Amino acid sequence: TSSHTRVGILNNPSSKIKEDNTAIARGILTAFLTQNKSNLKSFLSKLSKEETAKSLAAGTKIVKFLIPGMDDDTFEKKYNTLGLDLIKSHQMFCQEVLKLLPGQMAVISNGR
């Protein structure tokens, strides 16, 4: 959030939700919940890179991608306890309320 913009993320996966295919989604949600906005921006930029996604898919632990200044312990504790139910509720909201198809992306704007 800033005086001009607020950003939020809703996950709408197209495949079955499992721990091994939600590392990035859980990392993003965890960062939103545990980090300040400057660290959040840098970390999200790092997570959005193709090579990061490939590395996580190959089994690299997400803590390898934490950036200097992040609260590593808080992030790791929250990441390890953030269940899949939150992503499932996002998916349900996207499909039932927003009427998105599985995996479909959208931008939703709501001015202050």
C-alpha positions as CSV (number, residue, x, y, z in Angstrom):
1,T,0.0,0.0,0.0
2,S,1.0,3.6,-0.6
3,S,-0.8,6.9,-0.8
4,H,-1.5,6.0,-4.5
5,T,-1.8,2.3,-4.8
6,R,-2.8,-0.8,-2.9
7,V,-2.0,-4.3,-4.2
8,G,-3.5,-7.6,-3.1
9,I,-3.2,-11.1,-4.5
10,L,-5.9,-13.7,-5.0
11,N,-4.8,-17.2,-6.1
12,N,-6.9,-18.9,-8.8
13,P,-4.9,-22.1,-9.6
14,S,-5.9,-24.3,-12.5
15,S,-4.4,-27.5,-11.0
16,K,-5.0,-29.5,-7.8
17,I,-3.7,-27.5,-4.9
18,K,-0.7,-29.3,-3.2
19,E,2.2,-28.2,-1.2
20,D,4.7,-28.9,-4.0
21,N,2.9,-26.8,-6.6
22,T,2.1,-23.8,-4.3
23,A,5.5,-22.7,-3.2
24,I,5.4,-19.3,-5.0
25,A,1.8,-18.6,-4.0
26,R,2.5,-19.5,-0.3
27,G,5.7,-17.4,-0.5
28,I,3.8,-14.4,-1.8
29,L,1.0,-14.7,0.8
30,T,3.6,-15.2,3.6
31,A,5.6,-12.1,2.5
32,F,2.4,-10.0,2.5
33,L,1.7,-11.1,6.0
34,T,5.2,-10.8,7.5
35,Q,7.3,-8.2,5.7
36,N,7.5,-4.4,5.4
37,K,6.7,-2.9,2.0
38,S,10.2,-2.3,0.8
39,N,11.3,-5.9,1.6
40,L,8.0,-7.1,0.1
41,K,8.6,-5.4,-3.2
42,S,12.1,-6.7,-3.6
43,F,11.1,-10.2,-2.6
44,L,8.2,-10.3,-5.0
45,S,10.4,-9.1,-7.8
46,K,12.8,-12.0,-7.0
47,L,9.9,-14.5,-6.8
48,S,8.4,-13.4,-10.2
49,K,11.5,-14.4,-12.1
50,E,11.3,-17.5,-14.3
51,E,14.5,-19.0,-13.0
52,T,13.2,-18.7,-9.4
53,A,10.0,-20.6,-10.4
54,K,12.1,-23.3,-12.2
55,S,14.4,-23.6,-9.1
56,L,11.5,-24.0,-6.7
57,A,9.8,-26.5,-9.0
58,A,13.1,-28.5,-8.9
59,G,13.0,-28.6,-5.1
60,T,15.0,-25.6,-3.9
61,K,13.7,-24.3,-0.6
62,I,12.1,-20.9,-0.7
63,V,14.4,-19.6,2.1
64,K,17.2,-19.6,-0.4
65,F,15.5,-16.7,-2.1
66,L,15.0,-14.5,1.0
67,I,16.6,-11.1,0.6
68,P,18.8,-9.2,3.1
69,G,16.7,-7.2,5.6
70,M,13.8,-9.6,5.6
71,D,12.6,-11.1,9.0
72,D,13.8,-14.6,8.0
73,D,12.6,-16.3,11.2
74,T,9.1,-14.8,11.0
75,F,8.8,-15.6,7.3
76,E,9.9,-19.2,7.7
77,K,7.6,-19.9,10.6
78,K,4.6,-18.4,8.8
79,Y,5.5,-20.1,5.5
80,N,5.8,-23.5,7.2
81,T,2.4,-23.1,9.0
82,L,0.4,-21.5,6.2
83,G,-1.9,-24.2,5.2
84,L,-3.4,-24.8,1.8
85,D,-6.9,-23.8,3.0
86,L,-6.2,-20.2,2.4
87,I,-5.3,-20.8,-1.3
88,K,-8.4,-23.0,-1.6
89,S,-10.6,-20.2,-0.2
90,H,-9.0,-17.8,-2.7
91,Q,-9.7,-20.3,-5.5
92,M,-13.3,-20.7,-4.4
93,F,-13.8,-16.9,-4.2
94,C,-12.4,-16.4,-7.7
95,Q,-14.5,-19.0,-9.2
96,E,-17.8,-18.6,-7.3
97,V,-17.9,-14.9,-6.7
98,L,-15.8,-13.4,-9.5
99,K,-16.9,-16.1,-11.9
100,L,-13.4,-16.8,-13.2
101,L,-12.5,-20.0,-14.8
102,P,-9.8,-22.1,-13.1
103,G,-6.4,-20.4,-13.8
104,Q,-8.0,-17.4,-15.4
105,M,-6.4,-14.1,-14.4
106,A,-8.0,-10.7,-13.8
107,V,-7.3,-7.3,-12.5
108,I,-9.8,-5.8,-10.1
109,S,-9.8,-2.2,-9.3
110,N,-11.5,-0.5,-6.4
111,G,-10.6,3.2,-5.8
112,R,-10.6,4.8,-2.4
